[in-house]
């Protein structure tokens, strides 16, 4: 199974929403902190792909 960077990004967005739900449920900031850091880590592959495409177009 091949997972694309965009799919990884959406997984990160789900982690953020889940963290917000967990924060509302528990009253603790920990779930949101974990969700936000997961979202940031899941955004990195998409940013790398977009930068690689931009560099490729720029070098032509």
Secondary structure, DSSP 8 states (H G I E B T S, - for coil): ----HHHHHHHHHHHHHHHHHHHHHH--SHHHHHHHHHHHHHHHHHHHHHHHHHHHHHH-
